[in-house]
């Protein structure tokens, strides 16, 4: 079998480094750039941004926040 020199997980690594969800700064970065991530889903077809937003939405729903806290 041959090898491939293309890094298919490069986008995922960049998103994980920019928005580390296990750290406070990552959550702040995500909340500050949520509109940019939503735009990236459609303008670039970025599946990694889509996965990040799905995970974030699921976490907010599971947290049992009030309507005010969700805003």
C-alpha positions in Angstrom: 0.0 0.0 0.0 1.1 3.5 -0.7 1.3 6.4 1.7 -0.5 9.7 1.6 1.2 13.0 2.4 -2.1 14.9 2.8 -3.0 15.7 6.4 -6.8 15.1 6.5 -7.1 15.9 10.2 -5.4 19.3 9.9 -8.6 21.3 10.2 -9.7 19.2 13.2 -6.4 19.8 15.0 -6.6 23.6 14.3 -10.2 23.7 15.7 -9.1 21.7 18.8 -6.2 24.0 19.4 -8.3 27.2 18.9 -11.3 26.0 20.9 -10.2 23.6 23.7 -13.5 22.8 25.3 -11.9 21.4 28.4 -10.4 24.9 29.3 -12.0 28.1 30.2 -10.3 30.1 27.5 -11.6 27.6 24.9 -15.2 28.2 26.0 -14.7 32.0 25.9 -13.2 31.7 22.4 -16.1 29.5 21.2 -18.7 31.9 22.6 -16.9 34.9 21.1 -16.7 33.3 17.6 -19.9 31.2 17.4 -21.2 33.4 14.6 -17.9 32.9 12.6 -18.2 29.1 13.1 -21.8 29.1 11.9 -20.7 31.0 8.8 -17.8 28.5 8.2 -20.3 25.6 8.0 -22.0 27.0 5.0 -19.4 29.2 3.2 -16.6 26.6 3.4 -18.5 23.4 4.0 -16.5 23.0 7.2 -17.6 19.7 8.8 -15.3 20.2 11.8 -17.0 23.5 12.7 -20.3 21.8 12.3 -19.3 19.0 14.7 -18.0 21.5 17.2 -21.3 23.4 17.2 -23.3 20.2 17.5 -21.3 19.2 20.5 -21.7 22.6 22.0 -25.4 22.6 21.5 -25.8 19.2 23.0 -23.7 20.3 26.1 -25.9 23.3 26.6 -29.1 21.2 26.4 -27.8 18.6 28.8 -26.7 21.3 31.3 -30.3 22.1 32.2 -29.8 25.8 31.9 -32.7 28.3 32.3 -33.7 30.3 29.2 -31.8 33.4 30.5 -28.6 31.3 31.1 -28.9 29.9 27.6 -29.0 33.4 26.1 
